[in-house]
Amino acid sequence: MGGLLFSRSAWSLADIIALSGWASVLGAFLCLFLIAPSKLEAYNNAPVTPEGEPSIQNAEVLVCPLGRSLVPIVVTICVTSFLYNVGQSTFDGFFSVYLKSTFQVSAERIGLLLTSLAGVSFGVSTLVFAPVVRRLGVALTCSLGLFLVAIGLGMLGLMPTLPLVWVAAMVYVVGIPLFTPSVPILLMQCVPVERRGQIMGLDSAVNSVARILGPIVFGTVYGSSGAGVAFVGAAATVLLAMVITLVRQYLTLREEPLLRGAS
């Protein structure tokens, strides 16, 4: 829509950005009135054993693949989110610029490309995420998403033709809906209910800092060394997030082998 309005009508860039903002306001009201509490809410009043553990019928809701200690859990989630958002903000900030400057793609075609990528992301969210979580668990799904995002970013600046760039972007957007829902799920599974708001707020603040710093750092790299180096650097950042997640889960499974069947 944005590409068509910008290319074929009297709409200015400011008008299109305003349309996007009002669409977000509509989304906020839809969330406010239509989203129902999840089954995790039932845990808040669920019975517990004499030792203070959740009853067996609710155990699957609360298994945390990142351990039991709150500090390493929060550090892992926040650092992983920070590194991912650095990489994602690089894509958001420079992908369209890269298409325009390197392949002379028009605003209309950029809009069409972004729409197709969003369609792929929507399909993965609705059809793929839940089966993958059931098969791999939340932490491994999170790591798989980070891996695909990193591979897609790394390929972007190295592909010589526009179709190959589109393939790289496809790999990138397949990873996003595997990673992004995993973070709030991990927070809900791993953080006590009375601390969830605080930790989710902290994670949100960390993400905002990442989205501020990412474009500055990799924009400077883009300007001085080119798109290839910038996207590969962003890919390395996301790949580090994947390594941190896998290492944390490995340490947890080594310390608490009973979690292996439930993580």
N, C-alpha and C positions, 0 to 999 in steps of 0.2 A: 504494500500500500504506500509506504513512504517513498519508494523509488518511483512509482507511477505518478504520485501526486507531485513530486519534485520535478519530474521530467516533462510532464504533459499538462500541467495546470499552472495557475497563478500562485499556488501555495509556495511560501518561502520555507527555508529550513527552520526558522523559528516556529512557524505554524505546525510543521510536522512534529517537532519536539514537543510542542504544547499538546498535540493530539495524543502522543505517547504518554504524556503526564496524566491527562484526563482518563485515558484507558487504565492506568495504574490506580487512579482513584476509584474507578468502577470495580477493579479487581479487589481493592481493599474492602469495599462494601459487600461484595460477594462472599469474601472470607468471613466477614463479621456475621452475616446472617445465614449462611448456608453450610459452613463447616461444622460437623458434629464432633464431639469428643471421641478420642480413640479408645481402644480397649485398655491402653495403659492407664487411663483414668480409673478403671475398675481396681487396679492394683492398690491405689491409695487407701482404699478401705478393705483390702483383702485380708483374710486371716493369716496369721504367722505361726510358726512353730514356737515351742517354749524357748528355743535358742535365738529367737528373733529373725529367723530366716523365712522367706516367703513359702507358703504352702506349695506342695508339689504341683498342684494344678495350675499355679501361676508362675512356676519357675521359668518357663520358656520366655516369659515376658521380660524377665529381669537379668538374664544371663548377659554378662558383660565380657566380651572377648579381649578387653584391654586391661583386665585385672580388677582388683578390689580397692586399691589405694587411690584416693581421689586425686591427689596432686599429679602423679604421672599420667593418669587418664586425661585430665584437663590439659596438661602440657602437650600431650600427644595430639589431641583433637585441635587445639588452638594453633599449634605449629603447623600441623598438616593443612588446616584451613588457610593459614597465612600464606604458605608456599603455593597452594593451589590458586588462591586469588591473585597472587603476583603473576602467575602464568596466564590465568584467564583474562586479567585486565590488559595484558599485552596483546592478546588476540582481539579483544573488544576495541582497544585503542588504535590498532595499526593494521588490522586485516583489510578493512575497506581502503585505507590509504595504499596498502601494498597492491591491491587489485588495480586501483586507479593509476598508480605511478608506474607499475611494472608491465601490466597487460592492457592498459587504457580501457578498462571496463567502465561502461556508463553507469550512472546512478540507478537507472532502471534495471540493468542486469545485475548490479550488486544487490539491489533489493530482492530480485528473484532468487539469486543464489542464497541469500540469508534466509529467505522464506523456506526454500527447500531444505536447508540445514535444520531450521526450526522444526519442520515436519518430521525429519528423521529423529530428532531429539524427542519429539512428542511420541512417536511410535515406540522408541526404546523405553520411555517412561511408562507407557500404558501396557505394553505387551511383554517386555523383556525383564524389567527390573525385578519384579516379584519372583518369577521363576529362578533367576540367577541368585537372589538372596536365599531362597529355599535350598538351592544346590550348594552354594559356597559359604553362606553365612554373611553377616553384614560387613565384618572387617575385610574379608577377602574380596567382596564385591566393591568395597571402597577402594581397595588397592588396584583391582582390575580397572576401575574407572580412571584412577590416576595414571595408570600405565598407558591406557588408550589416549588420554589427553596429552600426555608427554610425547608419545609417538606422533600424534597428529601435529602438534606444535613443531616438533623437530623436523618433520617432513615439509612443512609449509614453505619455509624460505629456501628449500633446496630443489623444489620441483621446477622443471624448465618450462612447462606448458600449463595453460589454464585448466584443462581437464584433470591433470595430475594434482594441481593445487586443490581442486574441488574434492578429489579423493582424499587428500590429506585432511581437509576440513571435515569431511564425513567421518573419518576416524576420530577426530577431535570431538565432534558433537555426540558420537556414540558414547564416549567416555563420560561426558558431563552428567547425563541423567543416571549413570551408575554411581557416581561419586556424591553428587549434591544431596540426594535424600538420605544417604548413609550417615551423614554427620548428625542431623537431628535425631535419627534413630539411635545412634551410639550415645548421644547425650541423654536421651530418655532412658536407655538401658543402664547406663553407667553412673549417672549422677542422682543422688537422693532427691526426692521430690521437693524438699524444702530449699534445695540449692539450685534447682534447674533454671529458674528465672535469672539468677545471678550469673551462672555459668554461660547460659545462652546469650546474655547481654555482653559478657566478656568476649565470647567468640565473635559476636557481631562487630564489636569494636575493633578486634584484631583484624577481621576481614576488611573493615573500612580503611585501616592503616595500610594494609596490603594493596588495596586498590588505589590508594594515593601514591604509594612509593613505586609500585610496579611500572606504571606508564612513565614516570620520571626516569627511572633507572634504564629501562629497556628502550625508551624513546631516545635517550642519549646514545645508547649502543646502536640503535637503528640509524641515527643520523651520522654517526662516525664510522661504523663498520658495516652497515647494510642490514637488510631484512633477514638474511640467512643467519647471521650471528645473533641477532636479537631473538628470533624465534627459537633457535637452538638453545640459547641461554635460558629462555623461559621454560623450554622443555626440561632442561636439567634441573631447574627449580622444582617443577612438578614431580619429576622422577625422584628427587630427594624426599618429597612428601610420601611417596609410595614406599620407599625404603624404611622410613621412620615407622609407618603404620605396620609393615610386615615384621620389623624387628620387635616392636612392642607386643604384637600378637604372639610371636615366637616365644618371647620371654614369659608371657602370661601362660601359655600352654605348657612350658617347661616347669613353671612353678606350680600350676594347678592343672594337672592332666585330666581331671574330671570334667573340665570345660571342653575337651576336644570334641565330644559328641554333640555339643550344644552351641558352639560359637559360630 
